[in-house]
Amino acid sequence: MPRSIVTIDDLSNDELEQVFVIADDILARMADPARPYRIRGRAKLAEDQILSTLFFEPSTRTRFSFESAMERLGGGVISSPNSAATSAAKGESIADTVRVVENYADVIVMRHPAEGAARVAADYACVPVINAGDGSHEHPTQTLCDLYTLHKERGMKSLADFSGLNIVLYGDLKHGRTVHSLVFALARLRACIILVPVKGLELPEHVTRRLQRDYDCVAAMPEKPSPGRDLPVDMIYVTPKGPHQQTIYGFLDAPAELKNVLSDIHVFYVTRLQTERGTDASGRGAYQKIDNEFMKKKSYKDSRVMHPLPRVGELGYDLDDDPRGVYFKQAAYGVTVRMALLTWLLDLTKTGTPPAARECELPEYCHKDGIQCNNPACVTRLATEQQYIEKEFWIVEQKDSIVLRCMYCEYEYTIACVGRVSKREYSTDPAQLKVTPRNDRILFAQVQDAVNAGYTSSAESAALP
């Protein structure tokens, strides 16, 4: 299977470093002298390569920057800028689309409104697939762009320099796929994550659960406003430097350095209201506009203001000439970092060791019946995909409770009972997961689901004479 980039976790920290080293080399050779954050000219690295962009949602920066990246590398591009221009409009499945397009291109970049669509594409394509945003799930290459922007703007020498950065994530954190990829990367890099959502648009529970369980982040709740604090901080996530800090439960009990994070904000990352995800546009009025007046506060004097764009009123135009506003540089660095990613992924420098596909080490669960993903935006809910996609999950917890994660959209579910198909029995004891043979087990989200499927309690069966 070729290496694909579906989530930010498909790249290890070492691989992030490799991509950034390539990006630095590209900038050193191809930067515009007048604007050194911008690429000009063409290389000849990708002369025998073609990139296909399959975009089923609107895009300016991501599609153009990927196409520019391949052109700058000397390769070719074939593009589908919207779903109406493809056979998806006729009901073609994702699997069939990518199995056709792989015959015309060496790498596929895909954006799709369904969460997990990029995983489906990667499973069926024989060429690398890069996720350019799948619904509210993730946008890993935007995170690469964001991290690389900070790497350049703050003069970082390595990813270790992210440790200790205080980064505010502001706006629609519920639907912002850029935020979901970014928080996982920041947690891995030990940055301090300060969540400031618009009310009702907080980070999804399955994301916050992963921050704490998978990335060892500690959640600290501010209990009283700090002097000069102007935004309602919902939560602060830090990665402890030592085991003793795992006892942090509240902001007032936190160590001194945590108490001071709000007085020295290094990055202010702004996101817009994601109305295309069904969010009421009237919520735009709840946004505090981030502009020059707002940025006058002492805690922001050395901040960098970032935004994945487009902006629709949450970011003041008067910040455009402020050196702290780096969002247009951020867009420009998108070409550089995507050139670097393509160079690395396609082994354009002929190292002889193209990156191998990474495999998830979590145990898997799959059964045609029982639990199914209930996320209405999941790709498994699409009629065109249900005819061939199986209900597949990773088992992320199996001690005190059983927690499954959908392999496609990555939503997580706590399972109420384990069933044994051969006996048509179920148990609410999580330990039964380990002792029930894999080919004989079925999992149900609720006991009633098991009963409705014709299963009886194993405890009741044991009590019968």
Residue pairs with C-beta under 8 A, 6 or more apart in sequence:
1 357
2 125
2 126
2 127
2 128
2 357
3 10
3 128
3 345
3 354
3 355
3 356
3 357
3 358
4 10
4 118
4 121
4 122
4 125
4 128
4 129
4 130
4 131
4 357
5 11
5 128
5 129
5 130
5 131
5 140
5 141
5 341
5 345
6 118
6 119
6 122
6 129
6 131
6 134
6 138
6 140
7 131
7 137
7 138
7 140
7 181
7 184
7 410
8 138
8 140
8 143
8 144
8 181
8 182
8 184
8 185
9 184
10 140
10 358
11 19
11 140
11 144
12 358
13 159
13 188
13 189
15 344
15 355
16 144
16 147
16 159
16 185
17 158
17 159
18 344
19 144
19 337
19 340
19 341
19 344
20 147
20 148
20 151
20 159
20 337
20 340
22 340
22 343
22 344
22 349
23 148
23 333
23 336
23 337
23 339
23 340
26 39
26 43
26 336
26 339
26 340
26 343
27 36
27 37
27 39
27 336
29 43
30 39
30 40
30 41
30 43
30 72
31 37
31 38
31 39
31 40
32 38
32 39
32 40
35 332
37 152
37 329
37 332
37 333
37 336
38 332
38 335
39 68
39 72
39 332
39 335
39 336
39 339
41 72
42 71
42 72
42 73
42 74
43 72
43 73
43 74
44 74
45 73
45 74
45 75
45 343
45 348
45 349
46 70
46 73
46 74
46 75
46 342
46 343
46 346
46 348
47 74
47 75
48 75
49 70
49 73
49 75
49 76
49 106
49 107
49 342
49 346
49 348
50 70
50 75
50 76
50 77
50 78
50 104
50 105
50 106
51 66
51 67
51 70
51 75
51 76
51 77
51 78
51 105
51 106
51 107
51 108
51 109
51 342
52 77
52 78
52 79
52 80
52 101
52 104
52 105
52 107
52 108
52 109
53 63
53 66
53 67
53 77
53 78
53 79
53 80
53 81
53 109
53 110
53 132
54 80
54 86
54 97
54 98
54 101
54 108
54 109
54 110
54 111
54 112
54 121
55 63
55 79
55 80
55 81
55 82
55 110
55 111
55 132
56 82
56 83
56 86
56 88
56 110
56 111
56 112
56 113
56 117
57 83
57 111
57 112
57 113
57 133
57 276
58 82
59 81
59 111
59 132
59 133
60 309
60 310
61 308
61 309
61 331
61 334
62 111
62 132
62 133
62 139
62 141
62 142
62 334
63 79
63 81
63 109
63 111
63 132
65 331
65 334
65 335
65 338
66 109
66 130
66 132
66 141
66 338
67 77
67 79
68 335
69 335
69 338
69 339
69 342
70 76
70 77
70 342
71 77
72 335
72 339
73 339
73 342
73 343
73 348
78 104
78 105
80 86
83 89
86 92
86 97
87 96
87 97
88 94
88 97
88 384
91 384
92 384
93 384
93 385
93 387
93 388
94 112
94 117
94 120
94 121
94 124
94 379
94 384
94 385
95 120
95 121
95 123
95 124
95 385
95 388
97 121
98 108
98 110
98 121
98 124
98 125
98 129
99 124
99 125
99 126
101 108
101 125
102 108
102 125
102 126
102 127
105 127
106 127
106 128
106 346
107 127
107 128
107 129
107 130
107 342
107 345
107 346
108 121
108 125
108 127
108 128
108 129
108 130
109 129
109 130
109 132
110 117
110 118
110 121
110 129
110 130
110 131
110 132
110 134
111 132
111 133
111 134
112 118
112 121
112 133
112 134
112 135
112 379
113 134
113 135
113 276
113 377
114 134
114 135
114 377
114 378
114 379
114 381
114 382
114 385
115 134
115 135
115 136
115 137
115 375
115 377
115 378
115 379
115 408
115 409
115 410
115 411
116 134
116 135
116 137
116 378
116 379
116 380
116 406
116 407
116 408
116 409
116 410
117 134
117 135
117 379
117 408
118 129
118 130
118 131
118 132
118 134
118 137
119 134
119 379
119 407
119 408
120 379
120 385
120 389
120 408
121 129
122 129
128 345
128 346
130 140
130 141
130 341
130 345
131 138
131 139
131 140
131 141
132 139
132 141
133 139
133 142
133 177
134 177
134 379
135 177
135 277
135 377
135 409
136 174
136 175
136 176
136 177
136 180
136 274
136 277
136 377
137 177
137 180
137 409
137 410
138 177
138 180
138 181
138 410
139 177
139 178
139 180
139 181
139 308
140 181
141 334
141 337
141 338
141 341
142 177
142 178
142 181
142 182
142 308
142 334
143 178
143 181
143 182
143 185
144 337
144 338
144 341
145 330
145 331
145 333
145 334
145 337
145 338
146 178
146 182
146 269
146 306
146 308
146 330
147 159
147 162
147 185
147 189
148 333
148 336
148 337
149 304
149 306
149 326
149 329
149 330
149 333
150 156
150 162
150 165
150 267
150 304
150 306
151 159
151 161
152 329
152 333
153 304
153 326
153 329
154 161
154 165
154 266
154 304
156 162
159 189
162 186
162 189
162 190
162 191
163 189
163 190
163 191
164 190
164 191
164 192
165 186
165 191
165 192
165 266
165 267
166 191
166 192
166 194
166 261
166 262
166 264
166 265
166 266
166 267
167 186
167 191
167 192
167 193
167 194
167 265
167 266
167 267
167 269
168 194
168 196
168 231
168 265
168 267
168 268
168 269
169 179
169 182
169 183
169 193
169 194
169 195
169 196
169 269
169 271
170 196
170 197
170 231
170 268
170 269
170 270
170 271
170 290
171 196
171 197
171 198
171 201
171 270
171 271
171 272
171 273
171 287
171 314
172 197
172 198
172 201
172 271
172 272
172 273
172 274
172 279
173 179
173 195
173 197
173 201
173 202
173 203
173 271
174 197
174 200
174 201
174 202
174 203
174 204
174 274
174 279
175 201
175 274
175 277
175 279
176 271
176 274
178 271
178 308
179 203
179 269
179 271
180 203
180 204
180 207
182 269
183 193
183 203
183 207
183 211
183 237
184 210
184 211
184 215
186 193
187 193
187 211
187 215
187 216
187 217
187 237
187 239
188 215
190 239
192 236
192 237
192 238
192 258
192 261
193 211
193 217
193 236
193 237
193 238
194 233
194 236
194 261
194 262
194 265
195 202
195 203
195 233
195 234
195 235
195 236
195 237
196 231
196 232
196 233
196 234
197 203
197 234
198 273
198 283
198 286
198 287
199 232
199 286
200 283
201 273
201 279
201 283
202 234
203 234
203 235
206 405
206 410
206 411
206 412
208 219
208 235
209 412
210 412
211 217
211 219
211 237
212 218
212 219
212 237
213 396
213 397
214 396
215 239
216 239
216 240
217 237
217 238
217 239
218 237
218 238
218 239
218 240
218 245
218 246
218 248
219 235
219 236
219 237
220 235
220 236
220 237
220 238
220 248
220 249
220 250
220 251
220 254
220 258
221 235
221 236
221 250
221 251
222 233
222 236
222 251
222 262
223 250
223 251
223 252
224 251
224 252
226 259
226 262
226 263
228 263
228 297
228 298
228 299
229 262
230 288
230 294
230 297
231 288
233 262
236 251
236 258
236 261
238 245
238 248
238 258
240 246
240 248
245 255
247 253
248 254
248 255
248 258
251 258
251 259
262 299
263 298
263 299
264 299
264 302
265 299
265 300
265 303
266 302
266 303
266 304
267 303
267 304
267 306
268 290
268 295
268 300
268 303
268 304
268 305
268 306
269 306
269 307
270 290
270 305
270 306
270 307
270 311
270 314
270 315
271 307
271 308
271 314
272 307
272 310
272 311
272 312
272 313
272 314
273 279
273 281
273 283
273 284
273 287
273 312
273 314
275 281
277 377
284 312
284 313
284 314
287 313
287 314
288 294
289 313
289 314
289 315
289 316
290 305
290 314
290 315
290 316
290 319
291 315
291 316
291 318
291 319
292 316
292 318
292 319
292 322
293 316
294 300
294 316
295 303
295 305
295 319
295 322
295 324
300 324
302 324
303 324
304 324
304 326
305 315
305 319
305 322
305 324
305 325
305 326
305 327
306 326
306 327
306 330
307 315
307 327
307 330
308 330
309 327
309 330
309 331
311 327
315 327
319 325
320 328
342 348
343 349
344 355
345 354
345 355
346 354
347 353
347 354
347 355
360 394
362 394
362 395
362 396
362 405
363 394
363 395
363 398
364 392
364 393
364 394
364 395
364 407
365 392
365 393
365 394
365 395
365 404
365 443
366 390
366 391
366 392
366 393
367 391
367 441
367 442
367 443
368 390
368 391
369 442
369 453
370 391
370 419
370 442
370 443
370 444
370 449
370 453
371 391
371 393
371 404
371 413
371 415
371 443
371 444
371 445
371 449
372 380
372 391
373 380
373 381
373 391
373 393
373 406
373 408
373 409
373 411
373 413
374 411
374 413
374 445
375 381
375 406
375 409
375 411
377 409
378 406
378 408
378 409
378 411
379 385
379 389
379 408
379 409
380 386
380 389
380 391
380 406
380 408
380 409
389 408
392 406
392 407
392 408
393 404
393 405
393 406
393 407
393 413
394 404
394 405
394 407
395 402
395 403
395 404
395 433
396 403
396 404
396 405
396 412
397 403
398 430
398 433
398 434
399 430
400 430
401 414
401 415
401 430
402 414
402 415
402 418
402 430
402 433
402 443
403 412
403 413
403 414
403 415
404 412
404 413
404 415
404 443
405 411
405 412
405 413
406 412
406 413
413 445
414 445
415 443
415 444
415 445
416 428
416 444
416 445
416 446
416 447
416 449
416 450
417 426
417 427
417 428
417 443
417 444
417 446
417 447
417 450
418 426
418 427
418 429
418 430
418 432
418 433
418 436
418 441
418 442
418 443
419 425
419 426
419 427
419 441
419 442
419 443
419 444
419 450
419 453
419 455
420 426
420 427
420 432
420 436
420 440
420 441
420 442
420 458
421 440
421 441
421 442
422 440
423 458
423 461
424 454
424 455
424 456
425 455
425 456
425 457
425 458
425 461
426 444
426 447
426 450
426 455
426 456
426 457
426 458
427 457
427 458
427 459
428 447
428 457
432 458
433 441
433 443
444 450
444 453
444 455
